[in-house]
Amino acid sequence: MNDELRAKKKGKGDLDIVKNPDRTCPGKIEVPTEKETEALGAMKSIKEHVRVLKSRLASLDASGREEDANEILTKENELAQLKVDWNRWEEKRKAAARERMIILGHEEGPI
């Protein structure tokens, strides 16, 4: 067994990065990246809007008034659109995270 594995097995923790420079991340990159931050901000905004809409829908449903049917339908359509927007931003966030991992050398593939 080599010395590095022996050190880990004895509970001495991770290997010294100075001794193993190939285990470090190349360059400095902001985490989360600007693209990830943008996506996360948009997703947070969507989530807040969804909470407001769901609260309003709950009060409309509780009222049981027929006059509220159009507003309920409108709010449900807004929720459906927000779900589409959420999924779009989630894909952008995942792509940005993958791009970061490739830049850092933790994953392989085209950016």
C-alpha positions in Angstrom: 0.0 0.0 0.0 1.4 3.4 -0.9 2.1 6.1 1.8 -0.8 8.3 0.6 -3.4 5.5 1.0 -1.9 4.5 4.3 -2.1 8.0 5.7 -5.8 8.2 4.7 -6.6 4.8 6.3 -5.0 5.9 9.6 -7.4 8.8 9.7 -5.0 11.5 9.0 -7.4 13.2 6.6 -6.9 14.5 3.2 -3.6 14.6 1.5 -1.6 17.8 1.6 -2.5 19.8 -1.5 1.0 21.3 -1.5 2.5 17.8 -2.0 -0.2 17.0 -4.6 -0.7 20.1 -6.8 -2.7 18.1 -9.4 -5.5 17.9 -6.8 -6.1 21.6 -6.8 -8.5 23.6 -8.9 -6.8 25.5 -11.8 -7.2 29.2 -11.6 -9.6 31.2 -9.5 -13.3 31.2 -10.3 -16.1 32.7 -8.4 -18.5 30.2 -7.0 -21.3 30.4 -7.7 -20.5 31.9 -11.1 -22.3 35.0 -12.4 -24.5 32.8 -14.6 -25.4 30.6 -11.7 -26.2 33.6 -9.6 -28.4 35.1 -12.3 -30.3 31.8 -12.6 -30.7 31.4 -8.8 -31.9 35.0 -8.5 -34.5 34.4 -11.2 -35.6 31.2 -9.5 -35.9 32.9 -6.2 -38.1 35.6 -7.7 -40.3 32.9 -9.4 -40.6 31.1 -6.1 -41.8 34.2 -4.3 -44.3 35.0 -7.0 -45.6 31.4 -6.8 -46.1 31.7 -3.0 -48.2 34.9 -3.5 -50.3 33.2 -6.3 -50.9 30.1 -4.3 -51.9 32.1 -1.3 -54.4 34.1 -3.4 -55.7 30.9 -5.0 -56.3 29.4 -1.6 -58.3 32.4 -0.5 -60.3 32.3 -3.8 -61.0 28.6 -3.4 -62.1 29.1 0.2 -64.5 31.8 -0.8 -66.4 29.5 -3.1 -67.8 32.4 -5.0 -68.6 31.7 -8.7 -67.5 35.3 -9.6 -64.0 34.3 -8.7 -63.8 31.5 -11.4 -62.1 33.8 -14.0 -59.5 35.0 -11.5 -58.8 31.4 -10.4 -58.3 30.4 -14.0 -56.0 33.4 -14.6 -53.9 32.5 -11.5 -53.7 28.9 -12.5 -52.5 29.9 -16.0 -49.9 32.2 -14.4 -48.7 29.3 -12.2 -48.4 27.1 -15.3 -46.3 29.8 -17.0 -44.1 30.2 -13.9 -43.4 26.5 -13.9 -42.2 26.7 -17.5 -40.0 29.7 -16.6 -38.7 27.8 -13.5 -37.7 24.8 -15.6 -36.0 27.0 -18.2 -34.0 28.7 -15.4 -33.2 25.4 -13.8 -31.7 24.1 -17.0 -29.6 27.3 -17.3 -28.4 26.9 -13.7 -27.4 23.3 -14.4 -25.6 24.3 -17.6 -23.7 27.0 -15.7 -22.8 24.6 -12.9 -21.5 22.1 -15.5 -19.5 24.8 -17.2 -17.9 25.8 -13.9 -17.0 22.2 -13.2 -15.4 21.8 -16.6 -13.5 25.0 -16.1 -12.3 23.8 -12.7 -11.3 20.5 -14.2 -13.7 18.4 -12.2 -15.6 17.2 -15.3 -14.7 16.7 -18.9 -16.5 17.8 -22.0 -17.2 20.8 -24.1 -18.4 24.0 -22.4 
